[in-house]
Amino acid sequence: MKRCLIIAASDLSKTGVPAVFMRIIRHFLKKGWKFDLVYFDNNNTYYLEELDSLEVSTYYFKEKSGKFFRYFSANFYKKIAKKLISKGKYDVVHSFKENVGYPFIKRAKKMGVKTIINHTNIAFHGTGNIANRFLFSIERNAIVKNATHLIGCSKEACLSAYGEKAASFPVLNTYDENKFLFSPGNPNVEPIRLIQIGGFSNLKNQLFSLKVLKEMISQYPNSTIVFIGEEIEKSYFDKMNSYIKNNSIEKNVFFKEKNSDVYSSLKESHYMIFPSRIEGFGIVAIEAQATGLKCFASTGVPMCTDAGNILYLPLEDGEIVWSQHIINDFETQKKFRKKCDMTRFSNDIIMKEYEKIYG
């Protein structure tokens, strides 16, 4: 019986990276595999009950907080890796911990693990100050040297994590095909309804979406936007509320909690707006297109997210150009939805890729 250790990026929240490794776990359990999982944040343990029911052994180690933990995290992870990974215990070690999880990769190599996977789901420009750049160089080199497989959710994510010379390759993230079904919508519903999903932050760029909405309101006064998420950057939500109040668009903006029913909200919307400054992938764009929504995304979103109903626009074009693209589509397409071919994002297709990797 083969056994795999999954190293979570952080918590066990409903979406994002945990959704990726939960699909992997469910698939391989049906094939007789056993799984252990280590996570580092218990503030969101959405999947914990399911993991228990699947008889997955889970280990929680609380990460220290504070801005200086980054510089001393290696010893913390080394101790955990030594405790969990012993010779002959695992056939696969699959780390979603990004570059800081390199001690798990090194320990797996030392213990003779056959398949050692480093899996990145983020993309970024630069690596911060001199100290961070030095640390990142050490971490990247250790991962590239010791992992047997360097994968990411997109070419962009692979490039930022491993560099141009490393033999990395993308494995697309899949989505819940049973939940995000095509919905024809209601073309008679007014007004224009936008939706944006993601944590409130400068990276996700909700302020830009508000500026786009404001421009749209000049032509379609009853246009609305729904934001689903929570604040992940201090004071960003206050900035959003200040903009809303200062521009008197309170009646046009709505907020829903991050664990709300995304599918229902997508069915009630006309368009998804996705103006992130940079993304590793962007599963919300896949879910939206599966439902039938057209997406207006920034060029910071990887083009591998295109299922046939997405328009990539530079943020530099500004809110006026973005708003006009949305309005033009609204007026010419009459709000009818497009059914896309989602085959390459299907669970069956993606899991075949993991079967090749896991061996």
Secondary structure, DSSP 8 states (H G I E B T S, - for coil): --EEEEE-SS---SSSHHHHHHHHHHHHHTTT-EEEEEES--S--TTHHHHHHTT-EEEE-----STTHHHHHHHHHHHHHHHH--TTT-SEEEE-SGGGGHHHHHHHHHTT-SEEEEEE----S---SHHHHHHHHHHHHHHHHH-SEEEESSHHHHHHHH-SSS-EEE------TTTS------TT--S-EEEEES-BSTTTTHHHHHHHHHHHHTTSTT-EEEEE--B-STTHHHHHHHHHHHTT-GGGEEEE-TTS-HHHHHHT-SEEEE--S--S--HHHHHHHHHT-EEEEETTS-GGG-SS-EEEE-GGGHHHHHHHHHHHHHHHHTT-------GGGSHHHHHHHHHHHH-
